[in-house]
């Protein structure tokens, strides 16, 4: 007990109260004891307050320490992610303030201003001598109006490349990588900027192999698949059927890679834009934690001059964007093979007009309509693959030259007859209709005898909207030119 000096002295001189002391002495002693108790109580309160202040102070120090640790942890995490984002796939750290990057990349005047960026899809599978830019998509992002335009640039587009001359646009990357590993990205940016005439602020180079982890981290992406992808083993071999699908990572990779279509690369480009549109819609509708996880997953598969803060800022600026706010196009062009090499040649006037319209915020009607899906019933192959409705398809000659047999392999009554009638309406000669030995075929098989007839099987697949072209290799016996075994993927 902490006592004042006076209280201490009184305590020392105090003697025990005698029984015969009178009332006055008793009252005086009572007052002294009362003062002593009051002093002791006050000291006790002061002691309690002191301990409380000590606890609060210690708690404050602890919380402040935890906050500092958290800030350091977040900063360290951001540093690690930014380091990954700024490192290319060969392990080189990008120097965005020098060389071609400095002379090509032009930052927007204000962070919220619209900007152009280039998405580059690279393919570096082991069977390729050099990584190549398989995909080029020029994107304009308008945060204020929550709008985005994506323009696919065909990889065979003819452009003038500095130091090389007239070549396919994807040659810029390959040639630069041969000359100096790690310089392909900057060279491609320069070629695209020169071809389009727009200032590019940012780029994102994506390794397709990392797409699997990204999509699986989002628990799949919902995509309206425009046309079946069946048996494309170059793209991964997984079958994807037309219609609304939730694609996991492996199927998303096949969807973006496959080019086994009658219109080849054009359909692939349309599929990639469709996927990116679906991916952007899902990510921008996600909560902040999911966006942070997505950015982390992106770091392992992306090389970009955007740091994590910029990516999150743009994502927040585009949050709430409607699906119809994403506009997709391809470079207006024609093909030219008069030199012996097939090039895609841009229509200069239409290309310039498209870019001007987008920059003015006046988005032309999307150009993907009519690409993919089932070949129209009005289609009949003519000379050179020109259809009677004006579209271009693979050169088949006359469908009337091919006899198609159909067998029921799914146990659904009448399905073989329905398929035979559908094929006959396209001009093919109907052959025998019967039952297969088994009725448990999951996938419809379109079997051809001669390798030269694969294009016929492809055409039938496109007309049906499902099915898997398959070489017979003596495994199937039939008298016609093509055999269709109808599986459980049958669509009436």
C-alpha positions in Angstrom: 0.0 0.0 0.0 1.4 3.4 -1.0 0.9 5.9 1.8 1.7 9.6 2.1 4.6 10.7 4.6 2.0 12.1 7.1 0.0 8.9 7.0 3.2 6.9 7.5 4.3 9.0 10.5 0.9 8.7 12.2 1.0 5.0 11.7 4.4 4.6 13.3 3.3 6.6 16.5 0.0 4.9 16.8 -0.6 2.8 19.9 -3.4 0.2 20.4 -6.8 1.6 21.5 -7.4 1.1 25.2 -10.7 -0.2 26.5 -11.1 2.7 29.0 -10.5 5.5 26.5 -13.5 7.8 26.2 -15.8 8.6 23.3 -13.8 11.6 22.1 -10.6 9.7 21.7 -12.6 6.9 20.0 -14.1 9.4 17.4 -10.6 10.9 16.7 -9.2 7.5 16.1 -12.1 6.6 13.8 -11.4 9.7 11.7 -7.8 8.8 11.4 -8.6 5.3 10.3 -11.1 6.6 7.8 -8.4 8.8 6.3 -6.1 5.9 6.1 -8.7 3.7 4.3 -9.4 6.5 1.9 -5.7 7.0 1.0 -5.3 3.2 0.6 -8.3 3.0 -1.7 -7.1 5.9 -3.8 -3.7 4.3 -4.1 -5.4 1.0 -5.1 -7.4 2.7 -7.8 -4.3 4.5 -9.1 -2.6 1.1 -9.3 -5.5 -0.4 -11.2 -5.5 2.5 -13.6 -1.8 2.2 -14.1 -2.1 -1.5 -14.9 -5.0 -0.8 -17.3 -2.9 1.8 -19.2 0.0 -0.7 -19.4 -2.3 -3.4 -20.9 -3.8 -0.9 -23.4 -0.4 0.3 -24.3 0.9 -3.2 -24.8 -2.1 -4.1 -26.8 -1.6 -1.1 -29.0 2.0 -1.9 -29.6 1.0 -5.5 -30.4 -1.7 -4.4 -32.9 0.7 -1.8 -34.5 3.3 -4.5 -34.8 0.8 -6.9 -36.4 -0.2 -4.1 -38.8 3.4 -3.5 -39.8 3.9 -7.2 -40.3 0.8 -7.3 -42.4 1.8 -4.3 -44.5 5.3 -5.8 -45.0 3.7 -9.2 -45.9 1.3 -7.6 -48.5 4.2 -5.6 -49.9 6.4 -8.7 -50.1 3.6 -10.6 -51.7 3.0 -7.8 -54.3 6.7 -7.7 -54.9 6.8 -11.4 -55.7 3.8 -11.3 -57.9 5.0 -8.2 -59.8 8.4 -9.8 -60.3 6.7 -12.8 -61.8 4.5 -10.6 -64.0 7.5 -8.7 -65.3 9.5 -11.8 -66.2 9.2 -13.4 -69.6 8.9 -17.2 -70.1 12.7 -17.5 -70.6 13.4 -16.0 -67.2 14.4 -12.5 -68.5 13.3 -9.5 -66.5 11.6 -7.0 -68.8 13.1 -3.5 -69.0 10.1 -1.5 -70.0 11.9 1.8 -69.7 14.4 1.2 -72.4 14.9 -0.1 -76.0 11.9 -1.0 -78.1 9.6 -1.1 -75.1 10.3 2.6 -74.4 9.7 3.7 -77.9 6.6 1.6 -78.5 4.6 1.6 -75.2 2.8 4.9 -74.6 1.1 5.3 -71.2 -2.3 7.0 -71.2 -2.3 10.6 -70.0 -4.5 9.8 -67.1 -4.9 6.4 -65.4 -8.6 6.4 -66.1 -8.3 7.3 -69.8 -9.1 4.6 -72.4 -6.1 2.7 -73.6 -5.0 0.0 -76.1 -3.3 -3.1 -75.0 -2.1 -6.2 -76.9 -2.9 -9.8 -75.8 -0.4 -12.3 -77.1 -0.9 -16.0 -76.9 2.3 -18.0 -77.2 2.7 -21.7 -77.9 6.0 -23.2 -76.6 5.3 -26.9 -76.7 8.3 -29.1 -76.8 7.7 -30.2 -80.4 8.1 -26.6 -81.6 11.6 -25.3 -82.4 10.8 -21.8 -81.1 7.9 -20.3 -79.2 5.5 -18.6 -81.5 2.8 -16.0 -81.2 -0.3 -18.1 -82.0 -2.7 -15.4 -81.0 -2.7 -11.6 -81.3 -5.7 -9.7 -80.0 -5.7 -5.9 -79.9 -7.9 -4.6 -77.1 -9.2 -1.2 -76.2 -10.3 -0.7 -72.6 -12.7 2.2 -71.8 -13.2 2.2 -68.0 -15.4 5.3 -67.9 -18.0 3.7 -70.2 -17.3 0.1 -69.1 -16.7 -1.0 -72.6 -14.1 -3.2 -74.3 -13.3 -4.0 -77.9 -11.3 -7.0 -78.9 -9.8 -7.3 -82.5 -8.2 -10.5 -83.6 -5.2 -10.1 -85.9 -4.8 -13.3 -88.0 -1.3 -14.6 -87.6 -0.9 -14.8 -91.4 -1.6 -11.1 -91.8 0.8 -9.4 -94.3 2.7 -6.5 -92.7 5.9 -4.6 -93.1 8.3 -5.6 -90.4 11.3 -3.4 -89.6 14.5 -5.0 -90.7 12.7 -7.9 -92.5 10.3 -6.4 -95.0 6.9 -7.8 -96.0 6.1 -10.9 -94.0 3.4 -12.6 -91.9 2.9 -10.6 -88.6 3.8 -13.6 -86.4 7.2 -13.7 -88.0 8.2 -10.6 -86.0 8.3 -12.6 -82.8 10.2 -15.6 -84.3 12.8 -13.6 -86.1 13.5 -11.4 -83.1 13.8 -14.4 -80.8 16.4 -15.9 -83.2 18.4 -12.7 -83.3 18.1 -12.1 -79.5 16.2 -14.4 -77.1 13.7 -12.4 -75.1 13.2 -9.6 -77.7 10.2 -11.2 -79.5 7.6 -9.4 -77.4 8.9 -5.9 -78.0 9.3 -6.6 -81.8 5.7 -7.9 -82.0 4.4 -4.8 -80.2 6.2 -2.6 -82.6 4.8 -4.5 -85.6 1.2 -4.4 -84.3 1.5 -0.7 -83.4 2.8 0.1 -86.9 0.1 -2.0 -88.6 -2.8 -0.5 -86.6 -1.5 3.0 -86.2 -2.6 3.2 -82.5 -0.5 3.8 -79.4 -0.3 0.6 -77.3 0.0 1.2 -73.5 0.2 -2.3 -72.1 0.7 -5.9 -73.2 0.0 -9.3 -71.7 1.7 -12.3 -73.1 0.0 -15.5 -72.0 1.4 -19.0 -72.0 -1.6 -21.2 -73.0 -0.3 -24.0 -70.8 -1.1 -21.9 -67.7 -4.7 -21.5 -68.8 -5.6 -24.8 -67.2 -4.7 -23.6 -63.7 -6.4 -20.2 -64.2 -9.7 -21.6 -65.3 -9.7 -24.4 -62.7 -9.1 -21.7 -60.1 -12.3 -20.1 -61.1 -14.2 -23.4 -61.0 -14.7 -23.3 -64.7 -15.9 -20.7 -67.2 -19.3 -20.8 -68.8 -19.0 -20.6 -72.6 -21.6 -20.7 -75.4 -19.7 -23.1 -77.7 -20.7 -22.2 -81.3 -19.6 -25.4 -83.0 -18.4 -28.9 -82.0 -14.8 -29.7 -81.6 -14.4 -33.5 -82.1 -11.2 -35.5 -82.2 -8.7 -32.6 -82.7 -5.7 -34.3 -81.2 -3.4 -31.5 -82.2 -5.3 -29.3 -79.8 -5.5 -31.8 -77.0 -8.0 -34.5 -78.1 -10.9 -33.6 -75.8 -14.3 -33.4 -77.4 -16.4 -30.3 -76.8 -20.0 -30.1 -78.1 -21.9 -27.0 -79.2 -24.1 -25.2 -76.7 -23.8 -23.7 -73.3 -20.9 -25.5 -71.5 -18.9 -25.0 -68.3 -15.4 -25.6 -69.5 -12.7 -26.7 -67.1 -9.1 -25.7 -67.7 -8.2 -28.7 -70.0 -11.3 -28.2 -72.2 -10.8 -24.4 -72.3 -7.3 -25.0 -73.7 -8.7 -27.2 -76.4 -11.4 -24.7 -77.2 -8.8 -21.9 -77.6 -6.3 -24.0 -79.6 -8.4 -26.0 -82.0 -8.5 -25.0 -85.7 -10.1 -28.1 -87.1 -12.9 -26.1 -88.8 -14.1 -25.5 -92.3 -13.1 -21.9 -91.9 -9.9 -22.8 -90.0 -8.2 -19.9 -88.1 -11.2 -17.6 -88.4 -13.3 -19.9 -86.2 -10.4 -20.3 -83.8 -10.0 -16.6 -83.5 -13.8 -16.2 -82.9 -13.6 -19.0 -80.2 -10.7 -17.2 -78.4 -12.6 -14.0 -78.3 -15.7 -15.8 -77.1 -13.7 -17.4 -74.3 -12.0 -14.1 -73.3 -15.4 -12.4 -73.2 -16.8 -15.2 -70.9 -13.6 -15.1 -68.8 -13.7 -11.3 -68.4 -17.4 -11.4 -67.5 -16.8 -14.0 -64.7 -13.7 -12.3 -63.2 -15.3 -8.9 -63.1 -18.3 -10.3 -61.4 -16.1 -11.9 -58.7 -15.4 -10.8 -55.2 -12.1 -9.1 -54.3 -10.7 -12.3 -52.9 -11.4 -14.2 -56.1 -9.9 -11.4 -58.2 -6.7 -11.5 -56.0 -6.5 -15.3 -56.5 -7.0 -14.9 -60.2 -4.2 -12.3 -60.4 -1.9 -14.6 -58.5 -2.7 -17.5 -60.9 -2.2 -15.1 -63.8 1.3 -14.3 -62.5 2.6 -17.8 -63.4 1.3 -17.7 -66.9 1.5 -14.1 -67.9 4.3 -11.7 -68.9 3.1 -8.1 -68.8 4.2 -4.5 -68.0 1.1 -4.1 -65.8 1.8 -4.5 -62.0 -0.7 -6.1 -59.6 -1.9 -2.6 -58.5 -2.7 -1.6 -62.0 -4.5 -4.9 -62.8 -6.7 -4.6 -59.8 -7.4 -0.9 -60.5 -8.5 -1.7 -64.0 -10.6 -4.6 -62.8 -12.3 -2.4 -60.3 -12.9 0.3 -63.0 -14.5 -2.3 -65.3 -16.5 -4.0 -62.5 -20.2 -4.1 -63.4 -19.5 -4.2 -67.1 -22.3 -6.0 -69.0 -21.6 -8.8 -71.4 -22.9 -6.6 -74.3 -20.2 -4.1 -73.3 -17.6 -6.4 -74.9 -17.4 -6.0 -78.7 -15.4 -8.5 -80.8 -14.0 -8.2 -84.3 -11.4 -9.5 -86.6 -9.2 -7.4 -89.0 -11.3 -6.8 -92.2 -9.3 -8.8 -94.8 -9.1 -11.2 -97.7 -6.7 -14.0 -98.5 -4.0 -13.9 -101.2 -1.9 -16.9 -102.3 -0.8 -15.6 -105.7 2.8 -15.5 -104.6 2.8 -19.2 -103.6 2.4 -18.3 -99.9 -1.0 -17.7 -98.3 -1.3 -14.3 -96.7 -4.2 -12.5 -95.0 -4.3 -9.0 -96.6 -6.1 -6.3 -94.6 -8.6 -4.0 -96.3 -6.8 -0.8 -95.5 -9.8 1.5 -95.6 -12.1 -0.8 -93.7 -9.4 -1.4 -91.1 -8.8 2.3 -90.5 -12.5 2.9 -90.3 -13.0 0.2 -87.7 -10.3 1.6 -85.5 -11.6 5.1 -85.8 -15.1 4.0 -84.8 -13.9 2.1 -81.8 -11.8 5.1 -80.6 -14.8 7.3 -81.0 -16.9 4.9 -78.8 -19.1 4.0 -81.8 -18.8 0.2 -81.9 -19.9 -1.4 -85.3 -22.0 -4.5 -85.1 -20.0 -7.5 -84.0 -18.5 -9.5 -86.8 -18.6 -13.0 -85.2 -22.3 -13.5 -86.2 -22.5 -16.4 -88.6 -19.1 -17.8 -87.8 -19.4 -21.4 -86.5 -22.4 -23.5 -85.8 -24.0 -25.9 -88.3 -23.5 -25.3 -92.0 -26.8 -23.9 -93.4 -29.1 -26.4 -95.1 -29.0 -24.2 -98.2 -25.3 -24.9 -98.6 -24.3 -27.0 -101.6 -20.6 -27.3 -102.4 -19.6 -25.9 -105.8 -16.4 -25.5 -107.7 -13.5 -24.2 -105.5 -15.6 -24.7 -102.4 -17.9 -21.7 -103.1 -21.4 -22.4 -101.7 -24.6 -21.4 -103.5 -25.3 -19.0 -100.6 -22.0 -17.2 -101.2 -20.1 -18.7 -98.2 -16.8 -20.5 -98.6 -16.3 -24.1 -97.5 -13.8 -26.9 -98.1 -13.8 -28.1 -101.7 -15.9 -31.3 -101.7 -17.0 -31.6 -105.3 -20.6 -32.9 -105.6 -22.2 -34.4 -102.4 -24.2 -36.6 -104.8 -21.0 -38.5 -105.5 -20.9 -39.9 -102.0 -23.1 -42.7 -100.5 -23.6 -42.5 -96.8 -24.7 -45.5 -94.7 -26.2 -45.0 -91.2 -26.4 -47.4 -88.3 -28.1 -47.0 -84.9 -25.6 -47.2 -82.1 -27.5 -45.6 -79.3 -30.7 -47.6 -79.0 -32.9 -44.6 -79.7 -35.7 -45.7 -82.1 -35.7 -43.8 -85.4 -32.4 -41.9 -84.8 -30.6 -43.6 -87.7 -33.5 -42.8 -90.1 -33.5 -39.2 -88.9 -29.8 -38.8 -89.5 -30.0 -40.5 -92.9 -32.8 -38.1 -94.0 -30.8 -35.0 -92.7 -27.8 -36.1 -94.7 -29.8 -36.8 -97.8 -31.4 -33.3 -97.6 -27.8 -32.0 -98.0 -27.4 -33.8 -101.3 -25.6 -37.0 -100.2 -26.9 -40.3 -101.5 -28.6 -42.3 -98.7 -27.2 -45.8 -98.2 -28.3 -48.7 -96.0 -29.9 -47.8 -92.7 -29.7 -50.4 -89.9 -28.4 -51.2 -86.4 -24.9 -51.3 -85.1 -23.6 -54.4 -83.3 -23.7 -52.4 -80.0 -26.1 -49.7 -78.8 -23.7 -48.0 -76.3 -21.8 -45.6 -78.5 -21.4 -42.3 -76.5 -20.2 -40.3 -79.6 -21.5 -40.4 -83.1 -18.7 -41.7 -85.5 -18.5 -40.5 -89.1 -16.2 -43.1 -90.6 -14.4 -42.6 -93.9 -12.4 -45.2 -95.9 -10.0 -43.0 -97.9 -7.9 -40.3 -96.3 -9.0 -37.9 -99.1 -12.6 -38.2 -97.9 -11.9 -36.8 -94.4 -13.2 -33.4 -95.7 -16.5 -35.2 -96.5 -16.7 -36.5 -93.0 -15.9 -33.0 -91.7 -18.7 -31.6 -93.8 -21.2 -34.1 -92.5 -20.1 -33.3 -88.9 -20.7 -29.6 -89.6 -24.2 -30.3 -91.0 -25.2 -32.5 -88.1 -23.7 -30.3 -85.5 -22.1 -33.2 -83.7 -20.1 -36.4 -84.5 -16.4 -37.4 -84.7 -14.7 -38.0 -88.1 -12.9 -41.3 -87.8 -10.6 -43.1 -90.3 -11.8 -46.7 -90.9 -8.3 -48.3 -91.1 -10.2 -51.6 -91.9 -12.0 -51.6 -88.5 -15.4 -51.0 -90.0 -17.1 -52.8 -92.9 -19.5 -50.9 -95.1 -20.3 -50.7 -98.8 -20.8 -47.0 -99.1 -18.2 -44.2 -99.0 -19.1 -43.0 -95.5 -20.5 -44.8 -92.5 -22.3 -42.9 -89.7 -22.8 -44.7 -86.4 -25.2 -42.6 -84.4 -24.2 -42.3 -80.7 -25.9 -40.9 -77.6 -24.9 -37.4 -78.6 -27.7 -37.6 -81.3 -29.7 -34.4 -81.7 -33.2 -34.7 -83.3 
